Amino acid sequence: MNNNDVFKKLRVALQLRDDQIIEILNLVNFRVSKGELGNVFRNEEHPNFMECGDQLLRNFLNGLVIYLRGTKEDPKQPMEVLNQIKTSKIPLKEVYQKEGGTTNSKKEGPKKPFTPKKPFGPGKPAAKKQKPESPIERFTFNSGKNKK
């Protein structure tokens, strides 16, 4: 039994969707796309099949522990969490946030665009912008005949 089989059996036993698995992996700050996850669950003969590595399975199991048991500061009852997810149709992310947990440990604020503090190069002022050349002026006609 390989990692793919274990992952598939856990997915079926816990009745998890792909987006829920991605959210569980986000609890331990492990990023994986939905396409990569789909490739893990494919048949072994499929050309896009991807073998589930130890790191992916390990991070999923660690995220599953946090998801079901909670943290030391905010413990949970695993069966209550599973029943709440099965009976409700709301996304896992919202259920987890309602119970006091957070999905990301990093605080994300508004992002500012990059602005350089100095002009580019050592002591050189920025080059003046020139009017772009029209593409028609650069085009040369070639009738297919070789010039001699």
C-alpha positions as CSV (number, residue, x, y, z in Angstrom):
1,M,0.0,0.0,0.0
2,N,1.6,3.3,-1.1
3,N,1.0,6.9,-0.1
4,N,-1.6,7.4,-2.8
5,D,-3.7,4.6,-1.5
6,V,-3.5,5.9,2.1
7,F,-4.5,9.4,0.9
8,K,-7.4,8.1,-1.2
9,K,-8.7,6.0,1.7
10,L,-8.6,8.9,4.1
11,R,-10.3,11.2,1.6
12,V,-13.2,8.7,1.2
13,A,-13.4,7.8,4.9
14,L,-13.6,11.4,6.0
15,Q,-15.8,12.4,3.0
16,L,-13.4,15.3,2.1
17,R,-13.6,17.4,-1.1
18,D,-10.6,18.7,-2.9
19,D,-11.1,22.3,-1.6
20,Q,-11.4,21.0,1.9
21,I,-8.1,19.1,1.6
22,I,-6.5,22.2,0.3
23,E,-7.7,24.1,3.3
24,I,-6.4,21.4,5.7
25,L,-3.0,21.7,4.0
26,N,-3.2,25.5,4.4
27,L,-3.5,25.0,8.2
28,V,0.2,23.9,8.2
29,N,1.2,26.4,5.5
30,F,1.6,23.8,2.8
31,R,0.4,25.1,-0.6
32,V,-0.8,22.7,-3.3
33,S,-3.0,23.5,-6.3
34,K,-6.3,21.7,-7.0
35,G,-4.8,20.3,-10.3
36,E,-1.8,18.7,-8.5
37,L,-4.2,17.2,-5.9
38,G,-6.3,15.8,-8.7
39,N,-3.2,14.2,-10.3
40,V,-2.5,12.4,-7.0
41,F,-5.9,10.8,-7.0
42,R,-5.8,9.6,-10.6
43,N,-5.4,6.0,-11.7
44,E,-1.8,4.8,-12.0
45,E,-2.1,4.2,-15.7
46,H,-3.2,7.8,-16.4
47,P,-0.5,9.9,-18.1
48,N,-1.0,12.8,-15.6
49,F,-0.7,10.5,-12.5
50,M,1.5,11.9,-9.8
51,E,2.9,9.9,-7.0
52,C,2.1,11.2,-3.5
53,G,5.3,12.0,-1.8
54,D,6.0,11.6,1.9
55,Q,6.0,15.4,2.4
56,L,2.5,15.8,1.0
57,L,1.1,13.0,3.1
58,R,2.9,14.1,6.3
59,N,1.7,17.7,5.9
60,F,-1.9,16.5,5.3
61,L,-1.8,14.3,8.4
62,N,-0.4,17.2,10.5
63,G,-3.1,19.5,9.2
64,L,-5.8,16.9,9.8
65,V,-4.7,16.7,13.5
66,I,-5.0,20.5,13.8
67,Y,-8.3,20.4,11.9
68,L,-9.9,17.6,14.1
69,R,-8.3,18.1,17.5
70,G,-7.6,21.8,17.4
71,T,-4.6,23.4,19.2
72,K,-3.5,23.3,22.9
73,E,-5.1,26.7,23.4
74,D,-8.3,25.9,21.6
75,P,-9.0,22.1,21.8
76,K,-11.9,20.5,19.9
77,Q,-13.8,17.3,19.9
78,P,-13.1,15.4,16.6
79,M,-16.5,13.9,16.2
80,E,-18.2,17.3,16.7
81,V,-16.1,18.8,14.0
82,L,-16.8,16.0,11.5
83,N,-20.5,16.1,12.2
84,Q,-20.6,19.8,11.8
85,I,-18.8,19.6,8.4
86,K,-21.0,16.7,7.2
87,T,-24.3,18.4,8.1
88,S,-23.4,21.9,6.9
89,K,-22.8,22.9,3.3
90,I,-20.6,25.9,4.2
91,P,-16.9,25.8,3.3
92,L,-14.3,24.4,5.8
93,K,-12.6,27.8,5.9
94,E,-15.7,29.5,7.4
95,V,-16.4,26.7,9.9
96,Y,-12.8,26.8,11.2
97,Q,-12.8,30.6,11.5
98,K,-16.1,30.5,13.5
99,E,-14.6,28.2,16.0
100,G,-11.8,30.6,16.8
101,G,-9.0,29.2,14.7
102,T,-7.2,31.0,11.9
103,T,-6.3,29.5,8.5
104,N,-3.1,31.5,8.1
105,S,-0.5,32.2,10.7
106,K,0.8,35.2,8.7
107,K,-0.9,38.5,8.9
108,E,-1.7,39.9,5.5
109,G,-2.2,43.6,5.1
110,P,-2.7,45.7,2.0
111,K,0.2,45.2,-0.4
112,K,2.0,48.3,-1.8
113,P,3.5,48.5,-5.2
114,F,7.2,48.4,-5.5
115,T,8.8,51.8,-5.8
116,P,12.6,52.2,-6.0
117,K,14.2,54.6,-3.6
118,K,17.2,55.5,-5.8
119,P,17.6,55.8,-9.5
120,F,18.8,52.7,-11.2
121,G,22.6,52.3,-11.5
122,P,25.3,53.9,-9.4
123,G,24.6,57.7,-9.5
124,K,23.0,57.7,-12.9
125,P,19.7,59.5,-13.4
126,A,16.9,57.6,-15.0
127,A,16.9,57.6,-18.8
128,K,14.4,59.9,-20.5
129,K,11.5,58.1,-22.2
130,Q,11.6,58.2,-25.9
131,K,8.5,58.0,-28.1
132,P,8.1,54.4,-29.2
133,E,8.8,53.7,-32.9
134,S,5.8,52.7,-34.9
135,P,5.9,49.0,-36.0
136,I,5.2,50.0,-39.6
137,E,8.5,51.9,-39.8
138,R,10.4,48.8,-38.7
139,F,8.7,46.5,-41.2
140,T,10.6,45.4,-44.3
141,F,8.9,43.8,-47.3
142,N,10.3,40.6,-48.6
143,S,8.7,39.2,-51.7
144,G,10.5,35.9,-51.4
145,K,13.1,36.5,-54.0
146,N,16.8,36.5,-53.0
147,K,18.8,39.6,-53.7
148,K,22.1,39.2,-55.5
